[in-house]
Amino acid sequence: MRGVDVLIVGGGPAGLAAALALRQRGARVTVADALKPPIDKACGEGLMPDSLAELARLGVTLTAEDGGVFRGIRFCSHSLPGRGKPSAGLPTLESVATARFPTAFDGATGQALGLKRTVLHNRLTEAAEEAGVDLRWNAPVQLRGNGCVLVAGEPLRYGCLVGADGQGSRVRRWAELETGRVLSRRFGFRQHYRVRPWSEYVEVHWGRSGQAYVTPVSEDEVGVATITRDPRCRGETLLDELPWLRERLAAGAPIVEKTDRERGALTTTRRLRRVALSRGSCGPVALLGDASGSADAVTGEGMAMAFRQALLLADCLADSPVPAALERYNREHPAILKLPQTMAQVMLGMDRWPAFRRRAIGVLASEPKLFARMLGVHVGAESPAHFVATSGLDLAWRLAAAPAKISSAPI
C-alpha cells in the first residue's frame, strides 16, 4: 500500500498553501479534492499586503498582471430615505473614511491585489505541481481508520492527515474536533461586473442589511461581494440599499455586464477548542484554514490566516516528531486567529448598530491618520498593544463625542 508523510484533504488555497510549505521542508505530500481546478468560491477576492507577503514566503509571487492593484480601504456609509419615501436627486454618501496601507513592513509593501478566486487557484495549483506535490482531483476521500483512507477508491496511508476542507469540514467531524463556538454566521454573495475600477481602494459600502465590497480584479472588471445577516437577502437586494454604488455600477462604462453568475457562501466567526490531535480514529490529524476556525469575511484576512497556519504547521512537523509537532500547532494556532476575530467582532458591531457605525465612520473620516494606523494594526504593521497604549483612549473619547448624525460627504 502506498504511503505519504502528509495527506491534505481539500485542494483550495489553504490546502495548496500547506502543501507548498510542507514541500519546502522536504515532506512527501498528497492533496486530494472531490472537485477539479479551477475551484471557485464566493469571496471578496482581495489579498491584503500581509497575504501577499505570506504567499511570497511560499514561493508564489503575484504581480499587477494577475489582477487589480489597490492601496488601501475606503468605508462608505450610505444616506438612505425612510422606508416608502422616494429620494430626491442623485444618491449621496453620508460619510466616507479612507486609509492607505503602510508603505513597507515585515516583507510586505503598501500594495494589495484583487484577483479572481480562479486565478489564485490556478497559480497555487501550478506552484504545487512544480514543487512536486501529488495532486488528486476528482478524488473523494473516505476514512478507513488506523492512518489509512481511500482516495478515489485507492487505499493510501499517511503519517499525518490535514483537514483543509472548509467550514463544513468532514475531517473535523471524523476527528471529533467539532467542540467550539460559532460567534457569528452571515451569508455572502459575489458577482463580477465589466466596469473599469473607479478607485484605488477596496470600497466597503455599509447598508441596513449588510455590506458590499468592491474590489478591482483587472483593469476593466470589479468584483462585488455582498455580506448580510438576513438569510432572505441576496446580492441584488442589498445593492438596492446602496444607491450610490448601484449608480456607479450602472454608469461606470458604456455597457456594464455581469461576467458570471452570482455565487453564494456562508461566512462565520468560529472558535474551536482544539485543532490537532496525535491520536484518534483518524490517527494524527490537524485542521487548517476555515476548517480550523474562522473570522467573518468582513475582515478580509481569511487567506492571510490560512497561509500563516500553513507555514506554522510545516515548521512544527519539520522540527519535531508528529505528536510533539501537533501539540505545538494546537498551542500556537489560536494566536493567528485572535486579531482577525477581534476585528470581526468590532466590525460586526458596526453592522448591527447603525448609530455606532455612523459615529465610527465619521470619526475615521475626520482622523485619516488614526484610520491608517488601525489599518496598519489589521495587516500586522503595528501591534495592537502599541496602538491601544498610544491611541486607545483618544479613539474612545472621539467615538463618545462624535455626533450621531453625519453630514453628506463627497468622494
N, C-alpha and C positions, 0 to 999 in steps of 0.2 A: 504493500500500500504506500502510495506517495505521501510525503510529508513536507511541511514548510515550517519555518520559525514562527511566522505570524500570518494568520488568516484574517483579512478585513472584510466584514460583511457590510456592503454599502459602497458604491463607486461614485458617490458625489464628490464635491470639493473636499469635504472633511476626510473621507476615506482615502482619496488620492493624495492629499497632503500628508497623511500619516504614512502612506506607502513610500512617498518620496523621502521623508525624514528617516524612515527605517532603512531604506536602501543606502542612504548616505552613510549609515553606520554598519553596513555590511550584512544586514538581515536578509534572509530569503522570504519574500512576501508574495502572497496571492491576494488579489482583490476580486470579490465576487458580487455581482449585482444581477437582479432579475431583469433589468432593463438594458438598453444598449445606447451608446452615445449618439448624438449629444443629449444628455439628460437635462431637461428643463424643469424649472420650478418658479412659482411666483415669488419674487423678492425685489428689494429696492435696486439691486444691481449696481450699487456704488461701493467701491473699495477705498476706504479711508487711507491716509498716508501710512498708518501703522500696519494695515493689512498688506499694502504693497511691500513694506519693508520685511514682513514675515515671509511673504511669498519669495522675495529675493533670497532669503536665507535657505529656502527650499530649492533654490536653483531655477526659479521661474521669474523672469523679468518681463514685465508688461510695459508697453510704451503707448504714446498717444495714438499710434496707428491701430491699436487694439480696441479703442473706444473713444470716449469723450472726456477731456480733462475738466476737472472742476477744482476750485481753490479755496472753498470754504462752504459755510452753511448759512442759509437765509431762512428765518422764521417769518411767515406771513399770516397775520390774523385778519380774517375777512369780516367786513361790515355787512350784516345781513338785515333785510327788512323783517318786520314782525311777520308772524305766520298769517298768510292770507292778504298781506299788504304788498302791492307792487312796488318795486324800487323805481326811483326817479333818476333818469340819466344813466351814465355808464357805471359799471360796478367799480367800487373803490376798495382799497385796503385800509383796514382800521389802524394797523401798525406793522412796521417792518423792522426786523433786527438782523444785522448782517455781521458775520465774523469770518476772518480768513484763518487758515491753518498756520501754525508756527512754521517758520521758513526751513528749519532743519533740526532734527533731534533723533538720537538713537538709530541712525541709519536711514531715517525717513526724510523726505523733503516736504515742502509746503504744497505739494501737488497730489491730488487724488484722481481716481479714474472711474468713470462709469463705463461698464461694458456688459453686453448681454450675457445672461447666465450660460447660454450655449457656447459662446465664445470662450468664456472662462473654462468651461468643462472641456472643451476641445484642447485648450492649451495645457491643462493639467494632464489630460489623457496622453497627449504627445510626450510630455516630460516623463510621465511614468513609464511609457513604452521604452523611451531612450535610456531610462535608468535600470531597465531590466526587471520591472515588476511584471509578474504573471497576472494578466488581466483576463477575467472570465465574465463575458457579457451574456445576456440571455441565460443566466445561470442561477436559478433559485437554489437557496441553501436550506437543507433540512438537518436538524440536530440529531445525532445518534448517541451522544454521550461519550464519556471517557476520552475526551480530546479528539473526537472524530466527528465529521459531518459528511453529508452527501452534497456535492456541488454539481448541479445538473445531473444528478444520479450517480456521480462518480465519488467513491469514498476518498476522503482527504484527512490526514492527521495534521495537527498543528501544535506548536509549543505554547501559543497564546492566541486567544480569539479576541478580536476587536470589533465592537459594535459601533459602526458609523452609519447606522441605517435610519437616522432621523427621529422626529418626535414620537412617532408610534413604534419605536424600536422593538423588533421581535427578539433581538439578542438580549435586551434589557429584561424582557419577560422570561426568556429561557433561564437567565442567570438569577432571577428573583431579586433584581435590583430596583424594583418599582417604588420602594418606600421613599416618600418625599412629599413635597408640597407644590401644587400649581398655584402661583400667586396671581396670575392674570391669564386671560385667554381672549384673543381677539381674532378677527377674520381679515385676511389680506387678499388683494387682487392686483394684477398687473396687466397693463396694456401699453403697447408701443404706438407712438404717433410719428408719422413722417412730417416733422416740422423742425426747422433749424433752432437749436437751443438759443434762448434769448438772454441767458445769464451764465456767468462763470461760477455759479454756486449751485449746489443742490438746494432746491427750494422745498421747504416744509410748509404746506398750507393747512391751517387749522380751521376746521368747521365744527358744527354742532355734533355730528355723529362720529367724527374721526379726523384723520389726516390724509393728505395726498402728498407724495414725494415726487418731485420732478427731477430726473437725473439725465444728463446728456449721455447718450450711448454711442453717438457718432456725430459727424459734422452736420447731419441733416435729420437726426432722429433723437427723440427723447423717450424715456420710459416713465410712465406714471404709475406708481404703486399707491394703492389706497388701503388704509387700515381702519377698521371700525369695530366697535364693541357690539354693534347691533347685528345679529345673525340674519336679519331680513334685508339688510342694506347690501348693495352691490356697488362696484366702482362708479358706474354712471350715475347712480342715485346720489352718491357722496359728492360728485362733481357739481350737482345741482345746488349744493350748499356753498360752493366755491365759485361764485360768478366771475370774479376777476380771472381766475385760472381757466375757466371754461372759455372766456373770451379770447385769451391768449392761444389756447389750443385751436380755436375756430379761425382766428385771424392771423396766425403766425406765418402762413405761407399761402400761395395761391390755391393749393389743394392740400388739405390735411387729411391723411388717410390713416386708418388703423392698419398696422402692418402685421398683426397676428391676432389670434383670438384671446379673449380675456382669460387669464389663469387665476385660480384661487388657491389659498393655502391657509393653514391655521398658524398663528403665532402666539407663543406662550412665554411666560416667565416661570421657569420650573427649577426647583432645587431638589437634589437627591441626597439621601443620607450617605450612600456610598456609590462610587463609580468604578470600582475594581474589586475583584476577588481572586485569590490564588487557588481556592478550592471550591468545588460545587459540581452541579450536574454538567456544566459546560467545560469544566477544567479551568485553567487560568483565563480570566476574561477582563477586559477593560472597555469602558464606554468612551465615546469621543464625539465631538460636535453636538448637535441638538439631542442626540440620544443620551448625552451625559448631563443634560440641564441646558437651560437657555435663558436669554433675555429678550424681551419684546423687541420686535423688528424696528421699533421707533429709534433704537439706539444706533442702528447701522453697524453694529460691531459683531454680528454673527460670524462672518468669515474670519475676522481677526482672532476671535476666541478659538475657533476650530484650528487655525494654523498654529497658535501658541500651544494648544493641547497636543497637537501632532508632534511638535518639537519636544515638548516635555516628555511625552510617552516614549519617544525614541531615545532620549537621553537616559531615562530611567532603565529601559530594557538593555541599553548598551553598557551601563555602568554596574549593574547588579544582577544576581540570579533572579529569575522571574518572580518568586514570592516577595522578595525584598523590593524589587522594582515596582510591583503593583501596589505595595503598601505606600511607597514614596509617592507614586502617582495619585493615589487616593488622598494622601495628605496635602499635596501641593495644588491639586486641581481646583479647589474652591477659590483660591486667590485669583485665578483667571476670570472667574465669573463675578467676583464681588463688585467691582466698579461698574461694569455694564448693567448688572441687575439693580444696583443703587440708582444709576442714572435712569433706568427704565421706570422705576417707581416714581421718581420726580416728574418725568415727562408724562407718565400716565395720570399723575395728579393734575397736570395741566390739561389733559384730555377730559378728565371727569368734572373739573370745576372751572367753568368759563371765567369767573371773576379772577381767580388765581392766574389763569392763562393770560388774561388781558394785562394784569399787573406785571407779570413776569416778562412778557414780550415788550411791554412798554419800557421797563427798566433796562432790558438788554439793548433796546433800540437807542436809548439815551446814553448808554455806557458801553460803546463798542469795544473798548479795551477790556472791560470786565467780561464781556461775552467771549472775546478772543481767548482770554485766559481760561475760561470754563471749557471752551473747545479744546484748548491745549491739554487740560486735565483728561478730557474724554478720550483723546487719542494717545495719551501716555507721555506727553511732553513735560508735564508738571505733575507733581504728586498731589493727591487730594489733601494730604495733611498740610502741605505748604500753602495751598490755596486757602484752606479753611483758616489757618493761622494768620494769614496776611489780609484776607479779604472777606472772610465769612461773616463777621459782624456788620461790615459795610453793606454786603449784599442783603442780609436780613433786614437791616434798617431801611434800605431803599425799597424793598418789597413791601414793608409795612407802611411806608409813607407814600407809595405810589398811588395816584388817583385810580379809581375803579374804571373810569371811562377814559379811553384814549382817543385823541382826535385822529381823523383820517390822515394817512401818510402816503407820500408819493413813493415810487420805486424806480 
